Amino acid sequence: MGAWIELGAAIVLEVAGTTALRLSQGFTRWLWVGAFTLTYAASFYLFARSLRVIPLGVSYAVWSGVGTVLTAGIGYVLFAESFSPVQLAGIALVVGGVLLLNLGAVR
């Protein structure tokens, strides 16, 4: 599996795990606790595999940045969370920061 595919899968699993963590209601709903545990373990495994090829700074920026944006989107869609203009600007800055780190890594 290619490193970027592994990283993408790690991101999806991390977002799924964070969503399961929210659904666990403070570790009181054990099915969601189990889902959280499994998805995070798989996410870290794939993230570690991607680090064999992708530089740490770039990989972590993409993993955390894309994960943050996707998780915010899930919060908006599934949990009716809202965003202020300042929060939306913060999300835009996260996306911009990830893009700049990736562009700076190109040689």
MDTraj code that builds the backbone (N, CA, C; nanometers):
import mdtraj as md
import numpy as np

residues = "MET GLY ALA TRP ILE GLU LEU GLY ALA ALA ILE VAL LEU GLU VAL ALA GLY THR THR ALA LEU ARG LEU SER GLN GLY PHE THR ARG TRP LEU TRP VAL GLY ALA PHE THR LEU THR TYR ALA ALA SER PHE TYR LEU PHE ALA ARG SER LEU ARG VAL ILE PRO LEU GLY VAL SER TYR ALA VAL TRP SER GLY VAL GLY THR VAL LEU THR ALA GLY ILE GLY TYR VAL LEU PHE ALA GLU SER PHE SER PRO VAL GLN LEU ALA GLY ILE ALA LEU VAL VAL GLY GLY VAL LEU LEU LEU ASN LEU GLY ALA VAL ARG".split()
xyz = np.array([
    [0.0853, -0.1175, 0.0000],
    [0.0000, 0.0000, 0.0000],
    [0.0894, 0.1231, 0.0000],
    [0.0580, 0.2220, -0.0830],
    [0.1370, 0.3434, -0.0897],
    [0.1264, 0.4253, 0.0377],
    [0.2319, 0.4979, 0.0665],
    [0.2368, 0.5764, 0.1905],
    [0.1243, 0.6785, 0.1979],
    [0.0913, 0.7417, 0.0860],
    [-0.0155, 0.8413, 0.0888],
    [-0.1523, 0.7770, 0.1079],
    [-0.1704, 0.6572, 0.0558],
    [-0.2952, 0.5842, 0.0778],
    [-0.3048, 0.5426, 0.2244],
    [-0.1928, 0.4970, 0.2798],
    [-0.1908, 0.4627, 0.4223],
    [-0.2227, 0.5845, 0.5077],
    [-0.1657, 0.6980, 0.4720],
    [-0.1938, 0.8204, 0.5475],
    [-0.3410, 0.8586, 0.5352],
    [-0.3958, 0.8488, 0.4150],
    [-0.5383, 0.8799, 0.3966],
    [-0.6273, 0.7886, 0.4786],
    [-0.5954, 0.6585, 0.4790],
    [-0.6728, 0.5639, 0.5592],
    [-0.6578, 0.5941, 0.7081],
    [-0.5372, 0.6333, 0.7501],
    [-0.5149, 0.6693, 0.8906],
    [-0.6009, 0.7892, 0.9298],
    [-0.6136, 0.8844, 0.8398],
    [-0.6954, 1.0028, 0.8667],
    [-0.8408, 0.9641, 0.8817],
    [-0.8911, 0.8837, 0.7888],
    [-1.0316, 0.8406, 0.7945],
    [-1.0582, 0.7655, 0.9249],
    [-0.9670, 0.6763, 0.9624],
    [-0.9846, 0.6008, 1.0869],
    [-0.9769, 0.6906, 1.2099],
    [-0.8895, 0.7893, 1.2068],
    [-0.8790, 0.8820, 1.3202],
    [-1.0071, 0.9634, 1.3353],
    [-1.0626, 1.0080, 1.2248],
    [-1.1882, 1.0838, 1.2292],
    [-1.3020, 0.9942, 1.2782],
    [-1.3064, 0.8704, 1.2298],
    [-1.4079, 0.7761, 1.2771],
    [-1.3916, 0.7511, 1.4273],
    [-1.2674, 0.7389, 1.4730],
    [-1.2421, 0.7171, 1.6147],
    [-1.2830, 0.8355, 1.7006],
    [-1.2565, 0.9546, 1.6525],
    [-1.2957, 1.0742, 1.7273],
    [-1.4473, 1.0855, 1.7329],
    [-1.5136, 1.0500, 1.6246],
    [-1.6604, 1.0501, 1.6236],
    [-1.7132, 0.9464, 1.7226],
    [-1.6523, 0.8281, 1.7246],
    [-1.6926, 0.7246, 1.8204],
    [-1.6688, 0.7719, 1.9638],
    [-1.5604, 0.8455, 1.9856],
    [-1.5323, 0.8988, 2.1181],
    [-1.6437, 0.9927, 2.1631],
    [-1.6899, 1.0768, 2.0735],
    [-1.8027, 1.1670, 2.1043],
    [-1.9283, 1.0865, 2.1357],
    [-1.9526, 0.9816, 2.0562],
    [-2.0717, 0.8989, 2.0756],
    [-2.0637, 0.8124, 2.2011],
    [-1.9426, 0.7942, 2.2559],
    [-1.9277, 0.7126, 2.3762],
    [-1.9816, 0.7828, 2.5005],
    [-2.0122, 0.9096, 2.4893],
    [-2.0659, 0.9895, 2.5994],
    [-1.9822, 0.9734, 2.7264],
    [-1.8561, 1.0098, 2.7121],
    [-1.7659, 1.0071, 2.8274],
    [-1.7315, 0.8667, 2.8732],
    [-1.7141, 0.7764, 2.7779],
    [-1.6786, 0.6369, 2.8044],
    [-1.7877, 0.5632, 2.8826],
    [-1.9128, 0.5976, 2.8580],
    [-2.0246, 0.5279, 2.9235],
    [-2.0975, 0.4339, 2.8292],
    [-2.0738, 0.4454, 2.6995],
    [-2.1374, 0.3562, 2.6020],
    [-2.0270, 0.2691, 2.5423],
    [-2.0183, 0.1470, 2.5908],
    [-1.9029, 0.0615, 2.5664],
    [-1.8854, 0.0190, 2.4221],
    [-1.9933, 0.0087, 2.3461],
    [-1.9783, -0.0239, 2.2044],
    [-1.8961, 0.0842, 2.1339],
    [-1.9247, 0.2101, 2.1655],
    [-1.8513, 0.3203, 2.1037],
    [-1.7097, 0.3312, 2.1579],
    [-1.6895, 0.2938, 2.2829],
    [-1.5538, 0.2899, 2.3390],
    [-1.4705, 0.1870, 2.2629],
    [-1.5291, 0.0716, 2.2344],
    [-1.4596, -0.0306, 2.1569],
    [-1.4279, 0.0169, 2.0159],
    [-1.5248, 0.0845, 1.9527],
    [-1.5019, 0.1380, 1.8178],
    [-1.3897, 0.2418, 1.8197],
    [-1.3914, 0.3274, 1.9197],
    [-1.2859, 0.4281, 1.9345],
    [-1.1488, 0.3618, 1.9470],
    [-1.1395, 0.2623, 2.0331],
    [-1.0126, 0.1948, 2.0585],
    [-0.9586, 0.1277, 1.9322],
    [-1.0443, 0.0566, 1.8617],
    [-1.0006, -0.0138, 1.7407],
    [-0.9601, 0.0825, 1.6293],
    [-1.0410, 0.1864, 1.6092],
    [-1.0099, 0.2782, 1.4990],
    [-0.8841, 0.3592, 1.5278],
    [-0.8635, 0.3978, 1.6525],
    [-0.7416, 0.4720, 1.6846],
    [-0.6176, 0.3837, 1.6734],
    [-0.6275, 0.2583, 1.7173],
    [-0.5136, 0.1677, 1.7046],
    [-0.4777, 0.1478, 1.5572],
    [-0.5773, 0.1258, 1.4744],
    [-0.5527, 0.1079, 1.3310],
    [-0.4993, 0.2362, 1.2686],
    [-0.5513, 0.3503, 1.3128],
    [-0.5053, 0.4786, 1.2600],
    [-0.3577, 0.5004, 1.2904],
    [-0.3167, 0.4770, 1.4152],
    [-0.1764, 0.4961, 1.4514],
    [-0.0861, 0.3973, 1.3788],
    [-0.1343, 0.2755, 1.3583],
    [-0.0554, 0.1773, 1.2844],
    [-0.0297, 0.2264, 1.1419],
    [-0.1350, 0.2694, 1.0733],
    [-0.1194, 0.3162, 0.9352],
    [-0.0392, 0.4460, 0.9290],
    [-0.0592, 0.5320, 1.0268],
    [0.0186, 0.6557, 1.0317],
    [0.1675, 0.6236, 1.0448],
    [0.2000, 0.5307, 1.1326],
    [0.3405, 0.4910, 1.1507],
    [0.3980, 0.4320, 1.0223],
    [0.3202, 0.3527, 0.9514],
    [0.3679, 0.2960, 0.8251],
    [0.3938, 0.4060, 0.7218],
    [0.3075, 0.5078, 0.7196],
    [0.3267, 0.6160, 0.6224],
    [0.4547, 0.6940, 0.6495],
    [0.4985, 0.6946, 0.7746],
    [0.6193, 0.7694, 0.8117],
    [0.7464, 0.7078, 0.7550],
    [0.7382, 0.5868, 0.7023],
    [0.8559, 0.5258, 0.6399],
    [0.8947, 0.5999, 0.5123],
    [0.7979, 0.6696, 0.4513],
    [0.8211, 0.7367, 0.3233],
    [0.7999, 0.8879, 0.3334],
    [0.6927, 0.9286, 0.3982],
    [0.6566, 1.0702, 0.4053],
    [0.7282, 1.1338, 0.5243],
    [0.7909, 1.2511, 0.5060],
    [0.8585, 1.3173, 0.6180],
    [0.7620, 1.3443, 0.7341],
    [0.8132, 1.3352, 0.8552],
    [0.7315, 1.3484, 0.9756],
    [0.6507, 1.4778, 0.9777],
    [0.7138, 1.5908, 0.9527],
    [0.6436, 1.7193, 0.9594],
    [0.5288, 1.7283, 0.8611],
    [0.5522, 1.6835, 0.7401],
    [0.4479, 1.6863, 0.6371],
    [0.3375, 1.5887, 0.6724],
    [0.3760, 1.4674, 0.7099],
    [0.2779, 1.3647, 0.7421],
    [0.1888, 1.4069, 0.8581],
    [0.2491, 1.4571, 0.9637],
    [0.1702, 1.4967, 1.0804],
    [0.0818, 1.6170, 1.0494],
    [0.1325, 1.7107, 0.9719],
    [0.0516, 1.8270, 0.9350],
    [-0.0714, 1.7842, 0.8561],
    [-0.0520, 1.6948, 0.7610],
    [-0.1659, 1.6473, 0.6819],
    [-0.2613, 1.5681, 0.7699],
    [-0.2079, 1.4778, 0.8505],
    [-0.2908, 1.3928, 0.9362],
    [-0.3745, 1.4767, 1.0327],
    [-0.3102, 1.5673, 1.1020],
    [-0.3829, 1.6477, 1.2002],
    [-0.4701, 1.7537, 1.1343],
    [-0.4209, 1.8166, 1.0284],
    [-0.4978, 1.9229, 0.9628],
    [-0.6221, 1.8709, 0.8939],
    [-0.6057, 1.7690, 0.8121],
    [-0.7223, 1.7122, 0.7426],
    [-0.8177, 1.6511, 0.8441],
    [-0.7616, 1.5835, 0.9448],
    [-0.8458, 1.5266, 1.0497],
    [-0.9258, 1.6326, 1.1232],
    [-0.8644, 1.7459, 1.1505],
    [-0.9336, 1.8555, 1.2184],
    [-1.0487, 1.9082, 1.1345],
    [-1.0230, 1.9316, 1.0075],
    [-1.1267, 1.9857, 0.9192],
    [-1.2414, 1.8853, 0.9037],
    [-1.2091, 1.7583, 0.8816],
    [-1.3141, 1.6572, 0.8670],
    [-1.3943, 1.6404, 0.9959],
    [-1.3258, 1.6410, 1.1088],
    [-1.3948, 1.6271, 1.2368],
    [-1.4864, 1.7465, 1.2623],
    [-1.4414, 1.8648, 1.2290],
    [-1.5276, 1.9830, 1.2430],
    [-1.6507, 1.9695, 1.1538],
    [-1.6310, 1.9197, 1.0329],
    [-1.7444, 1.8984, 0.9421],
    [-1.8428, 1.7964, 0.9958],
    [-1.7917, 1.6889, 1.0550],
    [-1.8801, 1.5889, 1.1144],
    [-1.9555, 1.6478, 1.2334],
    [-1.8878, 1.7289, 1.3124],
    [-1.9554, 1.7963, 1.4236],
    [-2.0698, 1.8834, 1.3744],
    [-2.0471, 1.9508, 1.2640],
    [-2.1501, 2.0379, 1.2062],
    [-2.2682, 1.9557, 1.1530],
    [-2.2378, 1.8499, 1.0791],
    [-2.3430, 1.7712, 1.0133],
    [-2.4155, 1.6788, 1.1110],
    [-2.3423, 1.6036, 1.1912],
    [-2.4048, 1.5024, 1.2765],
    [-2.4504, 1.5531, 1.4127],
    [-2.3791, 1.6511, 1.4665],
    [-2.4067, 1.6933, 1.6033],
    [-2.4583, 1.8364, 1.6131],
    [-2.4930, 1.8941, 1.4984],
    [-2.5512, 2.0295, 1.4919],
    [-2.4652, 2.1342, 1.5617],
    [-2.3331, 2.1168, 1.5553],
    [-2.2437, 2.2174, 1.6105],
    [-2.2331, 2.3330, 1.5114],
    [-2.2184, 2.4518, 1.5611],
    [-2.2085, 2.5681, 1.4730],
    [-2.0701, 2.6310, 1.4876],
    [-2.0384, 2.7176, 1.3928],
    [-1.9084, 2.7834, 1.3916],
    [-1.9273, 2.9340, 1.3817],
    [-1.8472, 3.0052, 1.4579],
    [-1.8447, 3.1501, 1.4453],
    [-1.7540, 3.1852, 1.3276],
    [-1.7606, 3.3083, 1.2801],
    [-1.6685, 3.3486, 1.1737],
    [-1.5217, 3.3307, 1.2118],
    [-1.4884, 3.3534, 1.3373],
    [-1.3504, 3.3351, 1.3823],
    [-1.3104, 3.1875, 1.3736],
    [-1.3997, 3.0980, 1.4116],
    [-1.3703, 2.9548, 1.4020],
    [-1.3541, 2.9118, 1.2566],
    [-1.4383, 2.9631, 1.1681],
    [-1.4251, 2.9315, 1.0259],
    [-1.2920, 2.9823, 0.9717],
    [-1.2499, 3.0993, 1.0168],
    [-1.1188, 3.1511, 0.9758],
    [-1.0081, 3.0601, 1.0267],
    [-1.0228, 3.0078, 1.1478],
    [-0.9249, 2.9146, 1.2020],
    [-0.9145, 2.7882, 1.1193],
    [-1.0278, 2.7364, 1.0752],
    [-1.0274, 2.6178, 0.9899],
    [-0.9570, 2.6492, 0.8580],
    [-0.9849, 2.7659, 0.8029],
    [-0.9179, 2.8065, 0.6784],
    [-0.7670, 2.8170, 0.6987],
    [-0.7250, 2.8675, 0.8138],
    [-0.5817, 2.8777, 0.8428],
    [-0.5170, 2.7403, 0.8569],
    [-0.5896, 2.6455, 0.9146],
    [-0.5376, 2.5084, 0.9241],
    [-0.5142, 2.4530, 0.7842],
    [-0.6120, 2.4682, 0.6966],
    [-0.5991, 2.4200, 0.5588],
    [-0.4813, 2.4895, 0.4905],
    [-0.4713, 2.6208, 0.5075],
    [-0.3609, 2.6950, 0.4473],
    [-0.2257, 2.6505, 0.5001],
    [-0.2169, 2.6239, 0.6295],
    [-0.0916, 2.5786, 0.6877],
    [-0.0488, 2.4435, 0.6338],
    [-0.1436, 2.3525, 0.6190],
    [-0.1122, 2.2205, 0.5634],
    [-0.0642, 2.2347, 0.4196],
    [-0.1322, 2.3185, 0.3429],
    [-0.0911, 2.3402, 0.2041],
    [0.0498, 2.3977, 0.1966],
    [0.0794, 2.4968, 0.2795],
    [0.2127, 2.5572, 0.2775],
    [0.3208, 2.4580, 0.3184],
    [0.2927, 2.3741, 0.4181],
    [0.3930, 2.2732, 0.4562],
    [0.4186, 2.1754, 0.3433],
    [0.3138, 2.1380, 0.2735],
    [0.3323, 2.0456, 0.1611],
    [0.4049, 2.1123, 0.0455],
    [0.3716, 2.2353, 0.0158],
    [0.4392, 2.3061, -0.0928],
    [0.5861, 2.3289, -0.0606],
    [0.6156, 2.3540, 0.0656],
    [0.7544, 2.3746, 0.1054],
    [0.8365, 2.2481, 0.1006],
    [0.7712, 2.1321, 0.1045],
    [0.8439, 2.0047, 0.1014],
    [0.8798, 1.9613, -0.0397],
    [0.8169, 2.0238, -0.1394],
    [0.8442, 1.9872, -0.2782],
    [0.9806, 2.0410, -0.3175],
    [1.0620, 1.9554, -0.3770],
    [1.1971, 2.0002, -0.4151],
    [1.2104, 1.9983, -0.5638],
])
top = md.Topology()
chain = top.add_chain()
for i, resn in enumerate(residues, 1):
    res = top.add_residue(resn, chain, resSeq=i)
    for name in ("N", "CA", "C"):
        top.add_atom(name, md.element.get_by_symbol(name[0]), res)
traj = md.Trajectory(xyz[None], top)
